[in-house]
Amino acid sequence: MGDMGDYWRDLKPELKERKRKARDGAHEGIKSFFMKNGIEFEEGNNTIIFRTPHGTVAYYPPSQRMQHKNKWKDCSPTYCMNYVNKLRTQ
């Protein structure tokens, strides 16, 4: 293979590791945000799960998407926190 092919083949593991660290860092940062604000949650595989009387809310930190029943929404962690608190107080 040419020089560029060898270059990218050698670089691929490092790029995958950087991407994994960034994803894990985002997950840890958002998880600490919810812990700091006193929100109870469970952890899944790159997912934060909130149990409420009105159903389960799942938040996906890498894509910042929230799911409640059949409803999907792109939202910030703050919006998700307020939504979960609203469901728990109803």
C-alpha positions in Angstrom: 0.0 0.0 0.0 1.1 3.6 -0.5 2.6 5.9 2.1 -0.7 7.5 2.9 -2.4 4.2 3.4 0.2 3.1 5.9 0.0 6.5 7.6 -3.8 6.2 8.2 -3.6 2.6 9.2 -1.0 3.5 11.9 -3.1 6.5 13.0 -6.5 4.7 13.3 -6.0 3.2 16.8 -5.0 6.5 18.2 -8.1 8.2 16.6 -10.4 5.5 18.0 -8.9 6.0 21.5 -9.3 9.8 21.3 -13.0 9.4 20.3 -13.6 6.9 23.1 -12.0 9.3 25.7 -14.1 12.2 24.4 -17.3 10.1 24.6 -16.5 8.8 28.1 -15.5 12.3 29.3 -18.9 13.7 28.1 -20.7 10.9 29.9 -18.8 11.5 33.1 -19.3 15.3 32.9 -23.0 15.0 32.4 -23.3 12.3 35.1 -21.5 14.6 37.6 -23.9 17.4 36.6 -26.9 15.3 37.6 -25.2 14.1 40.8 -24.3 17.6 41.8 -27.9 18.7 41.4 -29.2 15.7 43.5 -31.0 13.9 40.7 -31.4 10.1 41.3 -30.5 8.0 38.2 -29.3 4.6 37.1 -26.5 4.1 34.6 -26.7 2.0 31.4 -24.3 1.6 28.6 -23.5 5.3 27.7 -27.1 6.0 29.0 -28.5 7.7 32.0 -31.8 6.3 33.1 -34.4 8.2 35.3 -37.3 6.3 36.9 -40.4 8.4 37.5 -44.0 7.6 38.4 -45.0 8.6 34.8 -42.5 6.3 33.1 -38.8 5.9 32.4 -36.7 8.7 30.9 -33.5 7.7 29.1 -30.8 10.3 28.3 -28.0 9.6 25.9 -25.0 11.9 26.7 -23.0 11.4 23.4 -25.8 12.6 21.2 -27.7 14.7 23.9 -31.0 13.0 23.1 -33.8 12.2 25.6 -36.5 9.5 25.3 -39.7 9.3 27.3 -42.1 6.6 26.1 -42.3 7.2 22.3 -41.2 10.8 22.5 -37.6 11.7 21.4 -36.1 15.1 21.9 -32.7 16.7 21.3 -32.0 18.6 24.6 -29.4 19.8 27.0 -28.8 18.1 30.4 -30.5 21.1 32.1 -33.7 20.6 30.1 -33.6 16.9 30.8 -33.2 17.6 34.6 -36.1 20.0 34.6 -38.3 17.5 32.6 -37.5 14.7 35.1 -38.2 16.9 38.1 -41.5 17.9 36.5 -42.5 14.3 36.0 -41.5 13.4 39.6 -43.6 16.2 41.1 -46.8 15.6 39.1 
